[in-house]
Each structure stands twice: as structure tokens, then as C-alpha cells.
Amino acid sequence: MISVRHIFGPVPSRRLGPSLGVDVIPFKTCSFDCVYCQLGRTTCKTTTRDSFVDIEELLAELKRVLPGVKANYITFSGSGEPTLNLDLGRLIGKVKELTSIPVAVLTNSSLLGYPEVRKELLDADLVIPSLDAASQEVFERINRPYPGLKISEIIAGIEAFSLDFKGKFWVEVMVVKGMNDDEMELARISSILRGINAEKIQLNTVERPPAESFAKPLTEDEMERVKHYFDERAEIITVPGNRQTFVGQPGVEESDMKAKCGQILSLLKRRPCTITDVANGLGLNMNETSKFLGMLLNLGLIDSDSLADGKTYFYRCRGK
């Protein structure tokens, strides 16, 4: 599949199936600096919205890629928080004019307290906001938000959007061991979500190497315990230790996935690399690179470690 500046994939997603990514934010420009982020620490923490990409350039790329695409969703996600893009509503509308493939938006929810942001998202087919905390203390510890962001205002924004939105609405909860998995915080999050009009509550835990080494995953049994705090809408998305293979990804070309993973392995055989080294060296999108590095880690073909220059990936030599 073609890789271009703003469009990447399709990449496999446990939640969405094959997803064509649309990246509308500069790398690690975000309102949060989540301890579990697989893309590393936020380098530009902000809540200031801006027009970060040339709309016509992005649409031209999409037009080139779409004829060969088989995807369940066109997904606004990528390298930062997509609602920081001032043109997001216009971009959603333009994409929907070009294709019948449903449009999804993955958001950290930080700007859903803004009425204009909620309005811009109304034309999407699927919106998945995240809610990792119910108390300000836990919110600041796990999401490390831009100063001044209040979890109470974010929750109010999620509630307001869930009442107005006519498309599919799922909420993701990322659970990190020792940070938001205690009985009190889970009960608080569950109580809030009972009042939110969401079809699904998707429970996730750390899978790919996180920004901080202390951000640890829950075990399968621990995730089952977490699930019991929520109602029947809850489903576990990630179980640590599950092997993600190249098989069983309809719509994602297996040969393309193997080729890209093969390129990454060849690069890592020559020298250890950070995610930025891999993405820049192979001309891949950062989010796409993270996906494939995660697959290679799960398959036991590479290792990772936190070094002075960031999270570094190594080829795992046979016999070791």
C-alpha cells in the first residue's frame, strides 16, 4: 500500500479491523503526555488549535490512495491529538465526499469540553474518546495534561457529545497497573460511564512499549477483574502476551505487512533504532511504524529497551 505524508496504511486494528490512517497533527503535538503512549513523550504539549496541514495536499494524497484501498474505516488518529487541528470538521466532510468508507476519529477527549469541537465531530461515523480517570489526581498522574485541563470539564464534554452524536460512539479506558486500577478509581469511572450514551466500553492495557518504563500492563486475570466493575457494554481489547500475526487481517495486504516488517527487521539487524529512526529511515508514518514494531515485539522477533536517546528497538538474534 502507498505511504504518503498524511495518509498511512491500511494498518491492522483490533478494534476497527483494517484502518486507513489520516494524520493531521505534527508528531507528538498533543494536549496530554500519557505515561503509556507508544509514540514516546509529548514534545509539544498544547491546547491551542491550528491548521497544521494543507487541506488540498492531504485530499490529493487520499485521492491517489483510495482506488486501491480496502478498509473498514478511514481513521483520524496518527501522531498527536486530532481535535487540535482547526480544520478537522471540514476535513471529515471532504473525506466523506470522496468515499463511502466510514470515518472514525480517535480522541483523548481533552477538547470535547469545547462546543465547536463537538460540533465538528458530528459528521463522523464513529468517534472513540478515551477516559482513563475520573479524579483530577489520577488524571494528572496518568495523562499528564496541559496545565489547566480539568477532568470534570472533559467528562461533561463527553456526556454532552454522547447526547448529540448520531453515529457509533465507543469509549476507551486504558488501564495501567498501579495507576488507575484500584477499586475506588474504577468504580468512579464506571459510575460516570453509566450516564454516557456509548455502545461499547473498550478496556485496554499497555501493549506496545510505553513512554515511561513504569507504565505496566495488567495481566489477563487482572483485566477480567477490571471488567467486572463495568456494565454489559464492556469488552477487553488487549490481553498482554497475545501474539498478533500477519494472518487474519482482512483488507490488509498480508504481503505488504510482511514486506514492511521485513524492512524493519533488516534495519534493526544493522543497528538498534528508535521509532523515529525506523520511521525516517523507511519513510513510514510514526503511528504505522509503532503498529508494526508492536507486531514484531509480540512475535518475539525484536526487543526494546529504554536508553538515553529514547525507546530503542533491537533485532533479537536467533538462539537468544
C-alpha positions as CSV (number, residue, x, y, z in Angstrom):
1,M,0.0,0.0,0.0
2,I,1.2,3.5,-0.8
3,S,2.7,5.5,2.1
4,V,2.5,9.3,1.8
5,R,2.9,12.2,4.1
6,H,-0.5,12.4,5.7
7,I,-2.1,9.1,4.8
8,F,-0.9,5.7,6.1
9,G,-1.9,2.1,6.0
10,P,-4.3,0.4,5.9
11,V,-2.9,-1.0,9.2
12,P,-4.5,-3.7,11.3
13,S,-6.5,-2.7,14.3
14,R,-8.1,-5.0,16.9
15,R,-10.9,-2.5,17.3
16,L,-11.5,-1.3,13.8
17,G,-10.1,-4.0,11.5
18,P,-8.1,-2.6,8.6
19,S,-7.9,1.1,9.0
20,L,-6.6,3.8,6.7
21,G,-4.9,6.4,8.9
22,V,-5.2,10.2,8.4
23,D,-2.5,12.1,10.3
24,V,-3.4,15.8,10.7
25,I,-1.1,16.8,13.6
26,P,2.7,17.2,13.8
27,F,4.5,14.4,15.6
28,K,3.8,14.3,19.4
29,T,1.8,17.6,19.4
30,C,-0.8,16.7,22.0
31,S,-2.7,18.1,24.9
32,F,-1.6,15.1,27.0
33,D,1.7,13.4,27.8
34,C,0.3,10.0,28.7
35,V,2.7,7.7,30.5
36,Y,1.6,4.8,28.3
37,C,1.9,6.4,24.9
38,Q,3.6,4.1,22.4
39,L,4.9,7.1,20.5
40,G,7.0,8.4,23.4
41,R,6.9,11.6,25.4
42,T,5.0,14.6,24.1
43,T,7.4,17.2,22.8
44,C,4.7,19.9,22.1
45,K,2.1,20.0,24.8
46,T,-0.7,22.4,23.9
47,T,-4.4,23.1,23.7
48,T,-4.0,25.7,21.0
49,R,-5.8,24.6,17.8
50,D,-4.2,25.4,14.5
51,S,-4.3,24.5,10.8
52,F,-1.4,22.1,10.8
53,V,-1.7,20.6,7.3
54,D,-2.5,21.8,3.8
55,I,-6.1,20.5,3.2
56,E,-5.7,20.3,-0.6
57,E,-2.4,18.4,-0.3
58,L,-4.0,15.9,2.1
59,L,-7.0,15.4,-0.1
60,A,-4.8,14.9,-3.2
61,E,-2.9,12.2,-1.3
62,L,-6.2,10.5,-0.3
63,K,-7.4,10.6,-3.9
64,R,-4.3,8.8,-5.1
65,V,-4.5,6.1,-2.4
66,L,-8.3,5.4,-2.3
67,P,-8.7,3.4,-5.5
68,G,-6.6,0.5,-4.1
69,V,-7.8,0.7,-0.5
70,K,-9.9,-2.0,1.3
71,A,-10.5,-0.7,4.8
72,N,-13.3,-0.7,7.4
73,Y,-12.6,2.9,8.4
74,I,-10.7,6.0,7.4
75,T,-9.4,7.0,10.8
76,F,-8.2,10.4,12.1
77,S,-5.6,9.5,14.7
78,G,-1.9,9.4,14.0
79,S,0.9,11.2,15.7
80,G,-0.9,13.6,18.0
81,E,-4.4,14.7,19.2
82,P,-6.5,15.2,16.0
83,T,-9.0,17.6,17.6
84,L,-6.1,20.1,17.8
85,N,-6.5,20.6,14.1
86,L,-8.7,23.6,13.5
87,D,-9.9,22.2,10.1
88,L,-10.9,18.8,11.4
89,G,-14.6,19.3,10.8
90,R,-14.0,20.4,7.2
91,L,-11.6,17.5,6.6
92,I,-14.2,15.0,7.8
93,G,-16.7,16.4,5.4
94,K,-14.3,16.4,2.5
95,V,-13.3,12.8,3.1
96,K,-16.9,11.7,3.2
97,E,-17.4,13.4,-0.2
98,L,-14.6,11.2,-1.6
99,T,-15.6,7.8,-0.3
100,S,-18.3,5.7,1.2
101,I,-15.8,4.2,3.7
102,P,-16.9,5.3,7.2
103,V,-14.9,7.9,9.0
104,A,-13.6,7.3,12.6
105,V,-12.0,9.7,15.0
106,L,-9.9,8.6,17.9
107,T,-9.5,11.4,20.5
108,N,-8.1,11.7,24.0
109,S,-11.3,13.7,24.8
110,S,-9.4,16.8,26.1
111,L,-11.1,19.3,23.9
112,L,-14.7,17.8,24.0
113,G,-15.5,20.5,26.5
114,Y,-15.4,23.0,23.6
115,P,-18.8,23.2,21.8
116,E,-17.1,24.0,18.5
117,V,-15.0,20.7,18.7
118,R,-18.1,18.7,19.5
119,K,-19.9,20.2,16.5
120,E,-17.0,19.4,14.1
121,L,-17.1,15.7,15.1
122,L,-20.9,15.3,14.4
123,D,-20.4,14.2,10.8
124,A,-18.0,11.3,11.7
125,D,-19.4,7.8,11.6
126,L,-17.6,6.6,14.7
127,V,-16.0,8.5,17.5
128,I,-13.9,6.8,20.2
129,P,-12.9,9.1,23.1
130,S,-10.7,7.9,25.9
131,L,-11.4,8.3,29.6
132,D,-8.6,6.9,31.8
133,A,-9.5,8.7,35.1
134,A,-12.4,10.1,37.0
135,S,-10.5,12.1,39.6
136,Q,-8.2,15.0,38.9
137,E,-5.3,13.4,40.9
138,V,-5.3,10.2,38.8
139,F,-5.9,12.2,35.6
140,E,-2.8,14.3,36.2
141,R,-0.8,11.2,37.1
142,I,-1.6,9.0,34.1
143,N,-2.4,11.5,31.3
144,R,-0.2,14.4,32.4
145,P,-2.4,17.0,30.8
146,Y,-1.7,20.6,29.6
147,P,-1.9,22.9,32.7
148,G,-5.5,24.0,33.4
149,L,-7.3,21.0,31.9
150,K,-9.9,19.6,34.3
151,I,-11.2,16.1,34.2
152,S,-14.7,17.3,35.3
153,E,-14.9,19.5,32.2
154,I,-13.7,16.7,29.9
155,I,-16.3,14.4,31.4
156,A,-19.0,17.0,30.9
157,G,-17.9,17.3,27.2
158,I,-18.1,13.5,26.7
159,E,-21.6,13.4,28.2
160,A,-22.8,16.4,26.0
161,F,-21.3,14.9,22.8
162,S,-22.8,11.5,23.5
163,L,-26.3,13.0,23.6
164,D,-25.9,14.9,20.3
165,F,-24.0,12.4,18.2
166,K,-26.0,10.1,16.0
167,G,-23.1,7.8,14.8
168,K,-21.4,5.0,16.6
169,F,-19.9,6.1,20.0
170,W,-17.5,3.9,21.9
171,V,-15.4,4.9,25.0
172,E,-11.9,3.5,25.6
173,V,-10.4,3.1,29.1
174,M,-6.7,2.5,29.2
175,V,-5.8,0.7,32.4
176,V,-2.3,1.0,33.8
177,K,-1.1,-1.2,36.7
178,G,-0.9,0.7,40.0
179,M,-2.2,4.0,38.5
180,N,-5.9,3.7,37.7
181,D,-6.7,0.1,38.5
182,D,-7.7,0.4,42.2
183,E,-11.2,-0.2,43.3
184,M,-12.1,3.4,44.0
185,E,-11.0,4.8,40.6
186,L,-12.5,2.0,38.6
187,A,-15.8,2.5,40.5
188,R,-15.7,6.2,39.7
189,I,-15.0,5.7,36.0
190,S,-17.7,3.0,35.8
191,S,-20.2,5.3,37.5
192,I,-19.5,8.1,35.1
193,L,-19.8,5.8,32.0
194,R,-23.2,4.6,33.2
195,G,-24.5,8.0,32.4
196,I,-22.9,8.2,29.0
197,N,-24.7,7.1,25.8
198,A,-22.0,4.8,24.5
199,E,-22.5,1.5,22.6
200,K,-19.2,0.0,23.9
201,I,-16.7,0.5,26.7
202,Q,-13.4,-0.8,25.5
203,L,-10.9,-1.8,28.2
204,N,-7.3,-1.6,27.1
205,T,-4.0,-2.0,28.8
206,V,-0.3,-1.3,27.9
207,E,0.8,-3.4,25.0
208,R,3.4,-1.7,23.0
209,P,6.5,-0.2,24.8
210,P,5.2,2.9,26.6
211,A,6.7,6.4,27.1
212,E,7.6,5.6,30.7
213,S,9.0,2.3,31.8
214,F,6.9,2.3,35.0
215,A,3.7,2.1,32.9
216,K,3.0,-1.6,33.3
217,P,0.2,-3.7,31.8
218,L,-2.4,-5.7,33.7
219,T,-2.5,-9.5,33.3
220,E,-5.4,-11.3,31.7
221,D,-6.9,-12.2,35.1
222,E,-6.5,-8.6,36.3
223,M,-8.2,-7.3,33.2
224,E,-11.1,-9.7,33.9
225,R,-11.3,-8.2,37.4
226,V,-11.5,-4.7,35.9
227,K,-14.2,-5.7,33.5
228,H,-16.5,-6.7,36.5
229,Y,-16.6,-3.1,37.5
230,F,-18.4,-2.1,34.3
231,D,-21.8,-3.0,32.8
232,E,-22.5,-5.3,29.9
233,R,-21.1,-2.9,27.3
234,A,-17.6,-3.5,28.5
235,E,-15.2,-5.6,26.4
236,I,-11.5,-6.3,26.8
237,I,-9.5,-5.2,23.8
238,T,-5.9,-6.1,24.7
239,V,-4.7,-9.2,26.6
240,P,-0.9,-9.0,27.3
241,G,1.1,-11.8,25.8
242,N,-1.3,-12.4,22.9
243,R,0.6,-13.0,19.7
244,Q,-0.6,-10.7,16.8
245,T,0.3,-12.4,13.5
246,F,0.1,-11.4,9.9
247,V,-2.8,-13.7,9.3
248,G,-6.5,-12.9,9.8
249,Q,-6.4,-9.2,8.8
250,P,-9.0,-9.0,6.0
251,G,-8.5,-5.9,3.9
252,V,-4.9,-5.5,4.9
253,E,-2.5,-6.9,2.3
254,E,-0.5,-9.7,4.1
255,S,2.3,-9.3,1.6
256,D,2.5,-5.5,2.3
257,M,2.6,-6.1,6.1
258,K,5.3,-8.7,5.7
259,A,7.3,-6.5,3.4
260,K,7.3,-3.6,5.9
261,C,8.0,-5.8,8.8
262,G,10.9,-7.3,6.8
263,Q,12.3,-3.9,6.1
264,I,12.2,-3.0,9.8
265,L,13.9,-6.2,10.7
266,S,16.6,-5.6,8.1
267,L,17.2,-2.1,9.5
268,L,17.4,-3.4,13.1
269,K,19.8,-6.2,12.1
270,R,22.2,-3.4,11.0
271,R,21.8,-1.3,14.2
272,P,19.4,-0.6,17.1
273,C,16.9,2.2,16.3
274,T,14.3,4.4,17.9
275,I,10.9,4.6,16.4
276,T,11.9,7.9,14.8
277,D,14.9,6.3,13.3
278,V,12.8,3.5,11.8
279,A,10.1,5.8,10.5
280,N,12.5,8.3,8.9
281,G,14.8,5.6,7.6
282,L,11.9,3.7,5.8
283,G,9.6,6.6,5.0
284,L,6.8,5.3,7.2
285,N,4.3,7.2,9.3
286,M,5.1,7.2,13.1
287,N,1.8,5.6,14.0
288,E,2.2,2.9,11.3
289,T,5.7,2.2,12.5
290,S,4.5,1.8,16.0
291,K,1.9,-0.8,14.9
292,F,4.5,-2.9,13.0
293,L,7.1,-2.6,15.8
294,G,4.4,-3.8,18.2
295,M,3.6,-6.8,16.0
296,L,7.3,-7.7,15.8
297,L,7.6,-7.5,19.6
298,N,4.6,-9.7,20.0
299,L,6.1,-12.2,17.6
300,G,9.3,-12.3,19.6
301,L,11.4,-11.1,16.7
302,I,12.7,-7.9,18.3
303,D,13.3,-6.5,21.8
304,S,13.1,-3.0,23.2
305,D,14.9,-1.1,25.9
306,S,14.8,2.5,27.3
307,L,18.1,4.2,26.6
308,A,19.3,7.7,26.9
309,D,18.2,8.6,23.4
310,G,14.7,7.1,23.9
311,K,12.9,3.8,23.5
312,T,15.3,1.7,21.3
313,Y,14.5,-1.4,19.4
314,F,16.9,-4.3,18.8
315,Y,16.9,-7.3,16.5
316,R,16.5,-10.4,18.6
317,C,19.2,-12.8,17.4
318,R,18.2,-16.5,17.0
319,G,19.1,-18.7,19.8
320,K,18.9,-16.0,22.4
